[in-house]
């Protein structure tokens, strides 16, 4: 029996704390109807697959387990019935149960995504008529429901926002979404393909009104077959993914969705703008662009080498070129315009003559066929140049970043003597496109000729828009490295040069003085023949590779260098000095082709950020480097703020308040120096790492800090939920854009209310003290976390190329990364990083003055920042299950820790109850999430249905850990009585499958 344990009854100490009452009756009727109809389909499919793939008795037990976890099942019967069924299971059946519930949740995720997509499409179709004026509509600063372009522009027109003000904002609109590989994506790429196929078939069934009964049955059978194939596919990664595997996964969303979605986003914005502001110039096509850390983020990941970053850039360009080749081929088929029936611009005819001289073989091959079809002939030349560019890109990818360069951007010497198909390219490098600008110029020449004769071509305009947005690089690569790697390298260099005082021995003023002096001299600092230790050699190589990247791809491919754990002015100057040695900083021209971005992560660093940036911007040389960038007419400084480590360090409330304050101080500093500021928000997928609804989070940014500019990380775990379906991607992109516009246009004084800021400062300090007293000051907390959460097993999931711990894997809190820290608490249903300390801080404030409750309610109504905080806490509390969490503590905690662990659990439970009660008092809700019935409905459904996976996980973890402490044990006494011995690998596999299932159920990892 996998649950058997002498004298132990997992249901003996129930806690009345599970926030999983029956489904909310207040959810919107439409959402309830859609969810009900589609849940019925999912249930039928799930049961069909179980009956066909599992032995009859096993299938019936699994379905009984599901019935017991249904939200409508009596609470009193749930736990005892689930435990009884699990006790009857052997390991094989427990694994089947974990897989079955994981499948169920992933099917539910698919249908929820379709509901979100349908709701978005409905909101668009409802906009055929202008919205009536609503005198009771909340002010823009207080709006919580995401707005479409049409709704926002109509609202702005109704508020008499001047066209000139809106046009100025649109002119500077700059949204950058940066994809990352972590928190790690727990679902295999292979399984994602299955999910997309299932999603497509479910959509066809839902749209089956025009299909015959026979056609519907055929689709239904295909759907069942696809899910059965999914069932027989291993959910777990077979091997630890390489960095290039992660690159392939992240770029999938561009290939499948974003490449085609972005021109639609542009068109929707222009259409909505023309309806309300017909005279306002729309933003440039590339108002929203993408970045990536996948393949370039080397902070703590030794697998990200200069060669990997180079290959990533080549791979991204390969994908873009392949899409462009396909699009140009299709355009050539479409633009069959004859000179007999249409005029052609002289500029186009002149370009054809130049192309004939460069490509005589194309002229000989195509001129007769396209003699009177100039557009087709021009596109034939363009297609050939793209093909040569693609071949050359493959050659560069194979040769590597250290391949010789002739000194001109975009040109290389011949890389081999192989003349098969490449001889002409190597002899005449100018035949390929050396930049996306050249390609776009060819397309615009065709467009201008068409427009001069009164014609337009939407596919051509779409392709031009795609080139504006994606260029040849698809997404800009941000380099990230930890600050000590640079100081260590410079210290080794200083010792080699025998400086009177080695760099490590200098204090901060000495370092700044020496770094600035070296930055402004033209003398090289790095001896070319010196030998360095491995870490230093790689640090130097990264900067040489960056120079080579910019020579080949242009500055857009990689202009940002993020310094994690930035503390001081010297942290930034060190990177600039290393960049100067590689030719990325020109001291004579006082120009830099690299934007150095500090990442302030801890609370202390967030507090010190304004002083660091003040010192830098006050330095004339640095100020001129900032002014040298080509991204903006105004000098631009980018600063990244980290949510994860500040939260892990000081708790949710303190972290968010320090980030809020830091933004205000940095913006004031930037204004005083007449510098444009772009804040880079390092948000995670979960609330404990800065996640949550992006629309509300952007509206909650301090007034006057966005100015149409924002940069946000899009973490690996949320990519599927945001970008797996075209309309879902457009919904996310549209609401992010409207939120930035809305925040930038709204000027509200609430962020500067002294009494409110003083209140938040007190709450943050109290919350931090309470959080740290448990997390950092309690000597038993690390053991508690390691034993009662699956943190050690999570580290065995083959889901990331990056280690889970820093500093060589030391098992202490400081070495553990924020991602697994949040992941572990989430799996065991504590979700502690997202709320702990909030209740104690609020209660202490009320103990000082009971009348403050009314002020807190006022802040929730009037202050977007405070409302966002409370809403995130409320959402997280709704997902906490302390009864199940207590089961983890009782079953997985070792006997010698029982008393200490119970004390920790009681402290957590008391804080949960206090926080929940105070949040309800502030919001005025009867139940958590009353203000969002659709979310409440979804959370209630998942809270109850996920319970069996929690009990299964605990049972498997207990057996696995017992086996890790002694030789393999016989499974005698199980219901089958076969005396099987289960290996550690089998038990680990079962445990990992439950981790997959719970992550799918909660739609969160870390």
Beta strands, then each sheet from edge to edge (+ up, - down):
strand 1: 174-179
strand 2: 288-292
strand 3: 476-482
strand 4: 560-564
strand 5: 585-586
strand 6: 591-592
strand 7: 595-600
strand 8: 636-642
strand 9: 676-682
strand 10: 709-714
sheet 1: 1+ 2+ 3+ 4+ 7+ 8+ 9+ 10+ 1+
sheet 2: 5+ 6-
end
